[in-house]
Amino acid sequence: MKKTILAVAALAGIVAAPAFAGDDMAGMTMSAAKPVVTKVAANAALTDAEVREVDVATGMVTLKHGALENVGMPPMTMAFKAKDGSMVKAVHEGDKVKVRVENVNGTLTIVKLEKQP
């Protein structure tokens, strides 16, 4: 009789599920549906920065920047490769800018740069 009850319970899905620490997977959906893409206003994706150094020969711009949320980087000063040479030629040390930095083929790259007044 015990074997029959266990077999019926297992078939009915009444089995112990593995326990997860805390609420690690709360709110997660495991469906195969397409991910939801949220459109962000153009300026919302830009970060305030100050140009500290420009190296036209290497195409690098050193920025003192705020948090770069999309690449998980806290505020700091760092040199980045510019997507194209026109960006490098358009800025000078001390300029206030808004930038979008993305990981392009493993290199953190300035993909958008707007000089501020």
Phi, psi and omega in degrees: 000319179299318180297322180294317180295316178297318180295318179294319180297319180293318179293329181277356179085017179265076178229158180290129177268150179296142180271140177252145179293128176063216181246042187307324186246016180299135176081001181277138177253129183257027181277165180267015180294157179294144179293150179278129179255125180258130177276134181248139177302144186308313182286338180295334182272358182263148181243139176291140180206165174234133179286124179258329181202147178232128177238095183297323183298322182259351182074025182254143176232125177269126183238141165263109191236160172283186180299132176258084187303319185293340177245008176068037183246129177285170177302138178188182173248127185203151177270138179231148172286136176271144181301321178215161184298333181296328177297316183295319182286341184276346184240158179225160178307132180095346180295141172269132183222167168241133185228157169236119179249134178226158176276108181248108181052041177086002180241126176291119190231138173284113181259343177214136181217123178238122177285135181262150180291000000 
